[in-house]
Amino acid sequence: MRITILFMCLLCGQAFAQDDFKVIDIGAWGEVEYVVTDPKGRRAGVDPRSEVRYGEINNSYGVYSVDSEDPDIPAPPSVMEFITYSPIAGTYRLTIFGVSPSKYRIAVTMAARPSLSTVLTLEGVVDSLQSVEYSFHYDTTGRNAWFRKIIEPQSLRQDLDNCYKLDLLGGRPLYTDLKHRVKKYEQWMERKGAVKARHELQKLKEKLDQVHEKTKRGTRDKNHFVTDLAYRILQEDIEALLSAKN
């Protein structure tokens, strides 16, 4: 079963010099690599598992960094950037690969004409040798763009484990509690008990809501908190799984 999360796209007017300006621009920050695959199956980027670099799309891909002119001001983080100025219409796939346990941020710009572009950003967590799958759609009108995270049942467990490793949620007592709830969900899924699996997800959602509300009120302690980022990631996973048709 494959489930997707639809990210909100921001359509914004933007003036460009070229009348026929078209572009897909993807930037990534964090201890990650990525491979983008176009509708024809052509790839660009780096797969760290096989140490293969792909350059099959008419593009530029590489690490972009800026040195700080002031020695007292640290340079901004490097960004891995993919750009193509001749994108084809259709659905693309973006695979994020973890190099080490890391938070990551992705920024995507899709422009089909000078007056209209789609700009979106997303954040996630990933561990070494793990991958996270996304898909996005580019068309020639610029109005039907979308970007989705592909969610499978094991995605929730993976994100929970990574949030804990990165200290984005409270200590082991809370992590153990949440992991137990996820395991019960997975067990019911294996038994094809959709109703009881949904019930376990609802209880997990309520628990996260309670902990997040206490964290926002400033009652965080080392064994019982969840950061905004971890809360968003886990709640998105849960909502996608709840909305899936079993």
Secondary structure by P-SEA (a helix, b strand, c coil): cbbbbbcbbbbbbbbbccccccbbbbbbbcccccccccccccccccccccccccccccccbbbbbbbbcccccccccccbbbbbccccccbbbbbbbbcccccbbbbbbbbccccbbbbbcccccccccbbbbbbbbbcccccbbbbbbbbccaaaaaaaaaaaaacccccaaaaaaaaaaaaaaaaaaaacaaaaaaaaaaaaaaaaaaaaaaaaaccccccccccaaaaaaaaaaaaaaaaccc
